[in-house]
């Protein structure tokens, strides 16, 4: 096929065919073996079968070059698939029933990615060291997953190797984080670092580019969740990062897909034929993004998705409705000597804290800080409060001729001047900080102090909210010009103005 991709001198079509034939044979053959408890040695077993093109007594004939197919830890992975509710027939149907779909790879790894036609599984080529690391990782990693099913960590369903033409091509089968059945208006690969964390021009020219950390900061002012969802999401991320840190894993990413609900009607249908081809029984078997942070659906029970399609509801700072799909990827990077050397070199040339390669503990903390402060945020009142500008607020407040005493139009202001001032300070402080208009807060002190007991009322209010009168007064003088557009008064006149 002209222009077809090759990987280790093997064409993509040949590799896809070999994967389907090999998995079809090994998983089918595994069903004849009785179920039993998984033993420690099962994690290190490697089974091998030769599949000649003319076929044999055990294997079917095919039109690909002769190849040998290896299966790593077959009994252990069978147990893991059962743990996630995947039946052997469903696994074979997903992988072998229709041709695999090749995906583009925006990363620098050079790996090939294939997607099953029903949208359930991703098959990725991995390096020898990554496959070796995964095999060593399996016992402890899946013990953790068994204890904590609410996870955004990747779920590995099988590890295989195709030997052909003197080359070893290792592949891993994983869960699919971003379903094709939902249009992703934005897609990000986030690490929490800044060094070279912007999508290339070539990547941006793609129909569905994968952006990076600096792109996210340019394009979004955070993704907003309700308090319960935000807390569940961050708790899951924190636990997952600690697990990765305990295994000395770093350089992982958060794969993030954003579907804009408000664009659904503009774009038309968002669900393609893949959703129709997916077996109904499989829809409840695999964890969605929402299930990953709030619990797993039980096999056999109907999962009510409403309009979320498995995504996590969120909003933008402009109150646009979103669906978020996410998962941690690329965890097969141990902090080995080569990574330590890579970080030392980059730290000499660039800012050591900004590069991606870092020791696992620092990497986890930086990753979590970026996610909790720059990417994911709680929904506050600013999303539904009317927009207030620096020009609007003085006109509203200065226009009041009567002192702000007794009850107000809010019906919540107590008669005591200091308490009245304190309550208003609290309310407007939240609004002003939310809108990043700190000078409005300063102006509030100036205007309201004249109606709430002057300097005495302001001093009392400051004490109630834990602020110092002198510091507030100093901020007033320093920001006078920014707020009112005139030169600040001499400090000696401030008590007169406030009184």
C-alpha positions in Angstrom: 0.0 0.0 0.0 1.5 3.3 -1.1 2.5 5.7 1.7 1.6 3.1 4.4 3.3 3.5 7.8 5.9 1.0 8.8 7.1 0.2 12.3 10.4 -1.8 12.6 10.2 -2.7 8.9 6.7 -4.1 9.4 3.8 -2.4 7.5 0.9 -1.2 9.6 -1.6 -3.5 7.9 0.6 -6.5 8.5 1.0 -5.6 12.2 -2.7 -5.1 12.6 -3.5 -8.5 11.0 -0.9 -10.2 13.2 -2.2 -8.7 16.3 -5.8 -9.8 15.6 -4.7 -13.3 14.6 -2.5 -13.7 17.6 -5.0 -12.4 20.2 -7.7 -14.4 18.6 -5.7 -17.6 19.0 -4.3 -17.0 22.5 -7.5 -15.8 24.1 -9.5 -18.5 22.5 -7.0 -21.1 23.6 -7.1 -19.7 27.1 -10.8 -20.4 27.6 -10.0 -24.1 27.7 -7.8 -23.6 30.8 -9.7 -23.9 34.2 -10.1 -20.8 36.4 -7.8 -20.7 39.4 -6.3 -18.1 41.7 -3.5 -16.0 40.3 -0.1 -16.9 41.7 2.9 -14.6 41.8 4.8 -16.6 39.2 1.8 -16.1 36.8 2.9 -12.5 36.4 6.1 -13.5 34.7 4.9 -16.3 32.4 5.4 -15.8 28.7 3.6 -18.1 26.2 4.6 -18.3 22.6 3.0 -19.7 19.4 4.3 -19.8 15.8 1.8 -18.8 13.1 3.1 -19.7 9.6 1.3 -18.2 6.6 0.3 -21.6 5.3 -1.3 -22.5 8.7 -0.8 -25.5 10.9 -2.8 -28.1 12.9 -3.3 -25.4 15.6 -3.3 -22.1 13.7 -5.2 -20.8 10.7 -3.7 -19.9 7.4 -3.2 -16.2 6.6 -1.7 -13.9 4.0 0.9 -12.2 6.2 4.6 -13.2 6.6 5.3 -16.0 9.1 5.4 -14.6 12.7 5.6 -15.7 16.3 3.2 -14.3 18.8 4.0 -14.0 22.5 1.6 -13.5 25.3 2.8 -12.1 28.6 1.2 -13.2 31.9 -1.9 -14.7 30.2 -3.6 -16.0 33.3 -2.9 -12.7 35.2 -4.4 -10.6 32.4 -7.4 -12.9 32.2 -8.0 -12.2 35.8 -7.6 -8.4 35.3 -10.1 -8.5 32.4 -12.6 -10.3 34.6 -12.0 -7.7 37.3 -13.1 -5.0 34.9 -16.1 -7.1 33.7 -14.7 -8.0 30.3 -15.9 -11.4 29.0 -13.6 -13.3 26.7 -16.1 -13.3 23.9 -16.6 -9.5 24.2 -12.8 -9.0 24.2 -12.4 -11.1 21.1 -15.3 -9.5 19.4 -14.0 -6.0 20.0 -10.4 -6.7 18.8 -10.9 -9.3 16.0 -14.4 -8.7 14.5 -13.5 -5.7 12.3 -10.3 -4.1 11.1 -8.4 -2.0 13.6 -8.5 1.8 13.1 -5.1 3.5 13.0 -4.8 6.8 15.0 -2.4 9.6 14.6 0.3 10.0 17.4 1.0 13.6 18.4 3.8 12.6 20.8 7.5 12.1 20.2 7.5 8.4 21.1 7.0 7.2 17.5 4.5 4.6 18.8 1.6 3.3 16.7 -1.9 3.5 18.0 -4.9 1.4 17.0 -8.5 1.7 18.0 -11.1 -1.1 18.0 -14.1 -0.5 15.8 -16.4 -0.5 18.8 -14.5 2.3 20.5 -13.6 0.2 23.5 -9.8 -0.5 23.4 -6.6 1.2 22.4 -3.7 -0.9 21.2 -0.3 0.8 21.5 3.2 -0.3 20.5 5.7 0.0 23.4 9.4 -0.2 23.7 11.1 -3.2 25.3 11.9 -1.4 28.5 8.3 -0.2 28.8 7.0 -3.8 28.4 9.5 -5.0 30.9 8.6 -2.3 33.4 4.9 -3.1 33.0 5.5 -6.8 33.7 7.3 -5.9 36.9 4.7 -3.4 37.8 1.7 -5.7 37.4 1.4 -7.3 40.9 1.5 -4.1 42.9 -0.3 -2.0 40.3 -3.3 -4.2 40.1 -3.4 -4.8 43.8 -3.9 -1.1 44.1 -6.6 -1.0 41.3 -8.4 -3.8 43.0 -8.5 -1.8 46.3 -9.3 1.5 44.5 -11.6 1.0 41.5 -12.2 4.7 41.3 -9.1 5.6 39.3 -8.0 7.6 36.3 -4.9 5.4 35.8 -4.8 3.3 32.6 -6.3 -0.1 32.7 -4.1 -2.7 30.9 -5.9 -5.7 29.4 -3.1 -7.5 27.7 0.6 -7.4 26.8 1.8 -9.1 23.6 4.7 -9.3 21.2 4.8 -9.9 17.4 8.1 -11.4 16.2 8.6 -11.1 12.4 11.6 -10.6 10.2 14.0 -10.6 13.2 12.1 -7.7 14.8 10.2 -7.7 18.1 7.1 -5.5 18.2 5.5 -5.3 21.6 1.9 -4.0 22.1 -0.3 -3.3 25.0 -4.1 -3.3 25.1 -5.7 -0.5 27.2 -8.9 1.3 27.9 -10.0 4.0 25.5 -10.2 7.4 27.2 -11.6 9.5 24.4 -14.6 7.9 22.6 -15.1 8.5 18.9 -18.8 8.6 19.5 -18.4 12.1 21.1 -16.9 15.0 19.2 -13.9 16.4 21.0 -13.8 20.1 20.3 -10.6 20.4 22.3 -8.0 17.8 23.2 -5.0 18.3 25.5 -1.9 16.4 26.7 -1.1 18.1 30.1 1.9 17.5 32.3 2.0 20.6 34.5 5.3 21.8 32.9 6.1 24.7 30.6 9.3 23.7 28.8 8.4 22.9 25.1 4.8 22.4 26.2 3.1 24.1 23.2 1.7 22.2 20.2 3.8 22.5 17.1 2.7 24.2 14.0 2.3 20.9 12.3 0.1 19.6 15.1 -2.0 22.7 15.0 -2.8 22.2 11.3 -4.4 18.8 12.0 -8.2 18.6 12.0 -8.2 17.5 15.7 -4.9 18.7 17.2 -3.6 17.7 20.6 -2.7 20.9 22.5 -0.4 21.1 25.5 -0.1 23.0 28.8 0.8 26.5 27.5 -2.0 26.2 24.8 -4.5 25.4 27.6 -3.6 28.5 29.5 -4.0 30.6 26.4 -7.3 29.1 25.4 -9.1 28.4 28.7 -9.6 30.1 32.0 -10.0 26.8 33.7 -12.8 24.1 33.7 -15.4 24.6 36.4 -17.1 21.8 38.3 -19.6 21.7 41.1 -18.0 21.3 44.5 -18.8 17.6 44.9 -17.5 16.7 41.5 -14.4 18.8 41.9 -13.6 17.2 45.2 -14.1 13.7 43.9 -11.9 14.4 40.8 -9.1 15.9 42.8 -9.2 13.1 45.4 -8.9 10.6 42.6 -6.0 12.4 41.0 -4.2 12.8 44.3 -4.5 9.1 45.1 -3.4 8.1 41.6 -0.4 10.4 41.7 0.7 8.9 45.1 0.5 5.4 43.6 2.6 6.5 40.6 5.1 8.2 42.9 5.4 5.0 45.0 6.4 3.1 41.9 8.9 5.8 40.9 6.9 6.7 37.9 7.0 10.1 36.2 6.6 11.9 32.9 3.0 10.8 32.7 0.3 13.1 31.2 -3.4 13.8 31.7 -5.2 13.2 28.4 -8.1 15.6 28.4 -11.0 15.8 25.9 -13.5 18.7 26.0 -16.9 18.5 24.3 -18.8 21.8 24.1 -22.5 21.0 24.6 -23.6 24.4 23.2 -21.9 23.5 19.9 -23.9 20.2 19.6 -26.8 21.8 17.8 -24.4 23.7 15.5 -22.4 20.7 14.6 -25.4 18.4 14.2 -25.1 14.8 15.3 -22.3 14.0 17.8 -22.8 10.3 18.0 -21.4 8.4 15.0 -22.0 4.9 13.8 -19.5 3.5 16.3 -22.0 3.9 19.0 -24.6 1.9 17.0 -22.1 -0.9 16.3 -21.1 -1.2 19.9 -22.7 -4.3 21.6 -25.4 -3.2 24.1 -24.0 -5.6 26.8 -20.6 -3.8 26.7 -21.9 -0.4 27.6 -22.1 -1.1 31.3 -18.8 -3.0 31.5 -16.2 -0.3 31.2 -15.5 2.7 33.4 -16.4 6.1 32.0 -14.8 9.3 33.1 -17.6 10.0 35.6 -17.5 6.4 36.9 -13.8 6.7 37.3 -14.1 9.3 40.0 -17.5 8.4 41.5 -17.5 4.6 41.4 -18.0 1.8 38.9 -21.3 0.5 37.5 -22.1 -3.1 38.3 -22.3 -5.6 35.5 -25.8 -6.3 34.4 -27.2 -3.0 35.7 -28.3 -0.3 33.3 -26.1 2.8 33.4 -28.1 6.0 33.2 -26.0 8.5 31.3 -28.7 11.1 30.5 -27.0 13.5 28.2 -23.5 13.1 29.6 -22.4 10.1 27.3 -20.1 9.0 30.1 -18.4 12.5 30.4 -18.1 14.7 33.5 -20.3 17.8 33.3 -18.4 21.1 33.6 -18.6 24.7 32.6 -16.3 27.4 31.3 -15.9 30.8 33.0 -18.4 32.1 30.4 -20.9 29.5 31.7 -20.8 27.3 28.6 -21.8 23.7 29.2 -19.1 21.1 28.7 -18.5 17.4 28.9 -15.0 16.3 30.1 -13.3 13.0 29.2 -10.0 12.3 30.8 -7.4 9.8 32.0 -3.8 9.5 33.0 -1.6 8.1 30.2 2.1 7.2 29.5 2.8 5.8 33.0 5.5 3.3 31.8 8.3 5.8 32.5 10.4 4.8 35.5 12.8 7.4 36.9 15.8 5.4 35.8 19.4 6.6 35.3 18.8 7.9 31.8 15.9 10.0 33.0 18.0 11.4 35.9 20.7 12.3 33.4 18.2 13.9 31.0 16.8 16.0 33.8 20.2 17.1 35.0 21.1 18.2 31.5 17.9 20.1 30.9 18.1 21.7 34.3 21.5 23.2 33.4 20.2 24.7 30.2 16.6 25.6 31.2 14.7 26.3 34.4 14.9 23.0 36.3 11.4 23.3 37.7 9.8 23.8 34.3 11.1 20.8 32.4 8.9 17.6 32.1 11.5 15.1 33.3 11.7 15.3 37.1 12.0 13.1 40.1 8.7 11.4 40.8 7.8 13.2 44.0 8.4 16.7 42.6 6.7 15.7 39.3 3.5 14.5 41.2 3.3 17.7 43.3 3.7 20.0 40.3 1.3 17.9 38.3 -1.4 18.1 41.1 -0.8 21.8 41.6 -1.3 22.6 38.0 -4.5 20.5 37.7 -6.0 21.9 40.9 -5.3 25.6 40.2 -5.0 26.1 36.5 -7.1 23.3 34.9 -9.9 22.3 37.3 -11.8 24.8 39.4 -14.9 24.9 41.6 -17.9 26.8 40.4 -18.3 30.0 42.4 -20.9 32.7 42.4 -19.0 34.6 39.8 -20.3 32.3 37.1 -23.9 33.4 37.7 -23.4 36.9 39.2 -23.9 39.9 37.0 -20.8 41.4 35.5 -19.7 44.5 37.4 -17.0 46.9 36.1 -15.0 49.6 37.8 -17.2 52.2 36.1 -20.4 50.6 37.3 -19.7 50.2 41.0 -19.0 53.9 41.9 -22.1 55.0 40.1 -24.2 52.5 42.1 -22.7 53.2 45.5 -21.8 56.8 45.4 -25.3 57.6 44.2 -26.7 56.7 47.6 -27.4 59.8 49.7 -28.4 58.1 52.9 -26.0 56.3 55.2 -26.0 52.6 55.0 -27.6 52.0 58.4 -30.5 49.7 59.4 -31.9 47.3 56.9 -30.9 47.7 53.2 -32.4 46.6 49.9 -30.7 43.2 50.5 -32.7 42.7 53.7 -29.6 41.2 55.3 -27.6 44.1 56.7 -27.7 44.4 60.5 -28.1 47.8 62.2 -24.8 47.7 63.9 -22.4 49.8 61.8 -19.3 47.6 62.2 -21.2 44.4 61.5 -22.9 46.0 58.5 -19.6 47.0 57.1 -18.1 43.6 57.7 -20.9 41.8 55.9 -20.6 44.1 52.9 -16.8 43.7 52.9 -17.2 39.9 52.9 -19.7 39.9 50.0 -17.9 42.4 47.8 -14.5 40.9 48.6 -15.7 37.6 47.0 -17.1 39.5 44.0 -14.1 41.7 43.5 -11.6 38.9 43.9 -13.7 36.7 41.7 -13.7 39.3 38.9 -10.0 40.1 39.6 -11.0 43.7 40.4 -9.0 44.2 43.6 -9.2 48.0 43.3 -13.0 47.8 43.6 -12.5 46.3 47.0 -10.4 49.3 48.0 -12.9 51.7 46.6 -15.6 49.9 48.7 -13.7 50.9 51.9 -13.5 54.5 50.8 -17.2 54.9 49.9 -18.9 52.7 52.5 -16.9 54.0 55.4 -18.7 57.4 55.2 -22.0 55.6 55.6 -21.1 53.1 58.3 -19.6 55.1 61.0 -16.6 56.6 59.3 -13.2 55.6 60.5 -14.7 53.9 63.6 -17.0 51.8 61.5 -14.2 50.9 59.1 -11.9 50.0 62.0 -14.5 47.7 63.5 -15.2 46.1 60.2 -11.5 45.5 59.6 -11.2 43.8 62.9 -14.2 41.5 62.2 -12.7 40.4 58.9 -9.2 40.1 60.3 -7.7 43.1 58.5 -5.6 45.9 59.8 -7.0 49.5 59.5 -3.6 50.9 58.7 -2.9 48.4 56.0 -6.3 49.1 54.4 -5.7 52.8 54.6 -2.3 52.3 53.1 -3.7 50.3 50.2 -6.3 53.1 49.7 -3.7 55.7 49.3 -1.4 53.6 47.1 -4.3 52.7 44.8 -6.1 56.0 44.8 -5.0 57.0 41.4 -5.8 53.6 39.9 -9.4 53.8 41.3 -10.4 57.4 41.0 -8.0 58.7 38.3 -6.7 61.5 40.4 -3.6 62.0 42.5 -3.7 60.6 46.0 -4.4 62.9 48.9 -1.8 63.7 51.5 -1.8 61.1 54.4 -2.8 63.8 56.8 -6.1 64.3 54.9 -7.1 60.6 55.0 -8.8 60.7 58.4 -10.8 63.8 57.3 -12.0 62.0 54.1 -12.9 58.9 56.1 -14.6 60.8 58.9 
